Amino acid sequence: MVKVIMGLKGSGKTKTLIDSINTAVKNETGSTVCIEKGNKLMFGIDYRVRLIEASDYEIDSFKILKGFVSGLHAGNFDITHIFIDSLYKIAGSDDSTEAEAFLQWCETFGAANQIDFTITISADETAATAGIKKYF
């Protein structure tokens, strides 16, 4: 399953994300991972979440992000949920075609490996393409 939380700055995405992360930790049996750019989630989420600062790994494209997520799974088959905060910032691109392709990849990869994805995108919901909206 892939879920996208999309909205402009100040629309409540971060609070929704934090609530979703903490719920996942309580209700799921596997490992929970959160990839973010910056350290804004550090004090709001459960200590059992593997919090990853994307800047430490020079993630700067959707292609590298796919490889990074694949590597996380290769290193830990117990991951059941991956949260990605601010997709466009992490990938270094706000290209909606690339974002759609990434979300589709997440859906396929997640189904094959029993991983759910929750992803935030900082942009106006009304500008979302049909390929992105299907994950709302």
ChimeraX attribute file (.defattr): number of C-alpha atoms within 10 A of each C-alpha:
attribute: neighborCount
match mode: 1-to-1
recipient: residues
	/A:1	15
	/A:2	22
	/A:3	18
	/A:4	20
	/A:5	21
	/A:6	24
	/A:7	18
	/A:8	12
	/A:9	12
	/A:10	9
	/A:11	12
	/A:12	12
	/A:13	21
	/A:14	18
	/A:15	13
	/A:16	12
	/A:17	21
	/A:18	19
	/A:19	14
	/A:20	14
	/A:21	22
	/A:22	17
	/A:23	13
	/A:24	20
	/A:25	20
	/A:26	10
	/A:27	8
	/A:28	12
	/A:29	12
	/A:30	15
	/A:31	18
	/A:32	23
	/A:33	22
	/A:34	22
	/A:35	22
	/A:36	22
	/A:37	19
	/A:38	14
	/A:39	10
	/A:40	10
	/A:41	18
	/A:42	15
	/A:43	9
	/A:44	13
	/A:45	20
	/A:46	19
	/A:47	11
	/A:48	12
	/A:49	19
	/A:50	15
	/A:51	18
	/A:52	17
	/A:53	17
	/A:54	21
	/A:55	13
	/A:56	9
	/A:57	11
	/A:58	12
	/A:59	20
	/A:60	16
	/A:61	16
	/A:62	21
	/A:63	12
	/A:64	15
	/A:65	20
	/A:66	17
	/A:67	12
	/A:68	15
	/A:69	16
	/A:70	13
	/A:71	11
	/A:72	14
	/A:73	16
	/A:74	11
	/A:75	10
	/A:76	12
	/A:77	13
	/A:78	15
	/A:79	21
	/A:80	21
	/A:81	25
	/A:82	26
	/A:83	25
	/A:84	22
	/A:85	25
	/A:86	20
	/A:87	25
	/A:88	21
	/A:89	17
	/A:90	24
	/A:91	22
	/A:92	12
	/A:93	14
	/A:94	15
	/A:95	11
	/A:96	15
	/A:97	12
	/A:98	16
	/A:99	20
	/A:100	19
	/A:101	14
	/A:102	18
	/A:103	22
	/A:104	16
	/A:105	14
	/A:106	21
	/A:107	20
	/A:108	15
	/A:109	18
	/A:110	18
	/A:111	13
	/A:112	9
	/A:113	14
	/A:114	15
	/A:115	23
	/A:116	20
	/A:117	20
	/A:118	21
	/A:119	22
	/A:120	21
	/A:121	23
	/A:122	19
	/A:123	16
	/A:124	12
	/A:125	15
	/A:126	9
	/A:127	11
	/A:128	16
	/A:129	13
	/A:130	9
	/A:131	14
	/A:132	22
	/A:133	16
	/A:134	13
	/A:135	18
	/A:136	12
